[in-house]
């Protein structure tokens, strides 16, 4: 018989606002992370502060926002109306306090629950807010949500507005660092959605004249578009649309009130439906929806009064109504697309002809692949039932409506020993493992047919659930986990080639990573240090004198499950795979995977010389 646990008044505890946020940060900012992923907590902190400045611009105050990130310190300065001076402390330290509860002041605000800056305050080692208005200024300084200083200036020459400075708390965010690439993408999205706004980041200006059209131009090369980008806009809605010549699946960028809804929601579902319906009616043909949307690259932004998101991080819209006297989101989006896209196609017959030819091409390709696709799907179903290639996790996109999806991870590894170690040490709730059998095929230059014919690719595609669109992607993070040797590097390259060739949007949207695993273990009787580089090994030897035991890991299979848990848990190190916006995917694949062997040899030799120079310099010092 189990022993009963006492349950008395002593077990009841009340947490104040900052204690609750610090104890349950995931409720407020999603996953923590270390900055290697664009949805890690440190970027959510920045976004929460920026959203307030953006709302000021939307309300007609402050055309410039200045952002500075130096090391771990973030500063955001706007030139809006400024926080009412008597409420400077309250709005950043009292829950459910803010001006956005008054819909007359903020009709279509991003943040409506009065939590954002309080979470930033509570999760920061240092937090300072300054507000200037009517030639007066008030400031307050906090540490971990605790007020440590405040002051009021009766006379100041500072320009009106609000300045927020913070340093995320390393006790919450372990070994983190801001990556400029992710910050820049966030800031660019803000200016695309707020034409006329200037954001200055570390001295560099971001500005957009054409909104979502500029966003699409940033994400697809003009040479890869089937037709010039269609850009349509009205009050509370904007879309930009084209089709890619080379991309196989669909690519969507969706926004609500300036928030990038990476998981879509009611507005995106309505837009996808409206796009197919309008195209069918314009051409008078009942085209298959998959053929209409195949290779589409598009963006949609709507403004909703008092939006309801499915989580605090606002990645998915749950609202079904636009608010006020407006119709449902579905009706509003459908009516706009039907009217404006239909008018555009009638006025631009050349573009209409190119769209129809693209649809017919997609239809032909689908029919050609229909037989092999059915066999491949049956094979994938049977294989999933009878083999161990995929060790799934309990949480994935189709089963949840909260931020646990952000933590969902698929490790792609090679060999039974490596996959066995990861499988035994993983978090079964959020981490899955897909085991390759040997090196994957070099898919460069091949058609989509190979994805269905090749068992490894077919099963990987099925595991990820990305055949038609990445909108249904089952794992937010796809991590290539291979040995840190020549064979492991080759497998990485072949997998990256596969994703670039057939699913580039996975990389564009920041879903693909390389797992860093330690090269060395340095230990004595008291302490063990895992080292990811030669320099870290030397530092560890210096720290653990005299003569510690040194182990060189040759492969993932050599690392025991008990040790592996250190490398895929809280201390996981990931290198994100990023695309240079100025490099076309076709040119990238041609250089690294094509038949230009002499060019690659020259590139390797030149970079090897640079590496050797660095090593020699380190040894000399």
C-alpha angles and dihedrals in degrees: 000000000000119000115250118236117228113250111192141141087281089067092059113091132176118210123205118230098269094045091053093049093048093046094046106025092153090068090062108031106017117232121005104218126158102265097274091110125056092231095052117128098256090063091048088055090053091046093051091056093042093050090064091052091047090052089055090054091047089053090054101262126116122009095200133058121187120208125186128181116181112169105315097335117103124195124186119184124181132177098220128123095294126233112289101267097233091056101047093108095040098053092056099036110030117076118234092019122127148100094258094079085075102075090193088069099039110023098165104021125158096222119046107154101072093235107102106086091033088061090049090050095048093046096048128091087208126022127170130175126189126185127189126189136143090013091298129107136201128187138181131191126203141178118205088343095308116124110236103164142006136173142178125214116202095197127032138153093210118125115254119265143077131289121194123187125182144162115206112238113256089208086069102028109048120211092339132168134178116244112213092213092064094043091050092051091051092049093046090054089053093054093043088056095043108045111200094033119118120205118189114202117188089331098314118114125224120194136155131202099178105039116206091010088065090048092056092046087055091053103041131038115239089234090061097053120102090210137358114287114275110224120190127173141175137154109309096000139069133170136183121192144181140139126243122233094212108023116097105198136048124275122199133181111191133183140180120196089340094310117125102233097202092177094048118219139188094330094053093045089052092048094051090049093046092049093056094042094050093047092050093050094045094054095033090232129120094227118183109262091232091056092051093050099037111122092001116155110192147147132209130188127183135178117221128186110243095347121210113220125191094236142014090260089061098222096141130040115227099175117116095186131061091218134245114031093333122116127251119297090249094052093043094052094042093051093049096049094043093052103037102034092044090051091048093052092050091051095044108046093166092060090043090054092050092050091051092049090050091051092049090049090052089049092053092048092048092052092047089053097039096095097045091041092057091049090047093050092049090048091049091050092049092044093050089054097048109031138056100231091115121044098185129205127231096245125060139143100275095054106047142055100198143069096283085091088069089063096048110118136181116202112205109202140161128234135020097264095053095043089045093056093048092044093053095046101039129105101255091205097063109007126078130181129217114192120209122208105226125315117339121239121273098248097184112136094006126125126244087263090081091062089065097037096049110075095209094051093042093053092044091051090049092048091052093041093221104130096116105016140350088233087091094045106151096209126045092204124045110191124191106212112187138144116281092241136093094277091047091050090050092052089050091052093049092050093047088050090053092052094044092049099048110010109027092152088071087065095038090054093049101250100126125083143165116230114231113215126183121267095199142028115207117186148154130187093285107036143025123204123190114210126204097188142025090257092054089050092054091047091050092050089051091050098046101046136187104062105307122197111267124201124187112210110217096183145358091258090064092062112087120230089245089060097037092064087070091060102045099037129068091323095053114144116209131181109208118223107232133183123226104235090218094055119080116223091232092055091045093053093043092055098046102031105023131091097273094110096157092055091050092047091053090048092051093047093049093049092043089057090053091050093049091049090053092049092049091049091051092051092047090054 
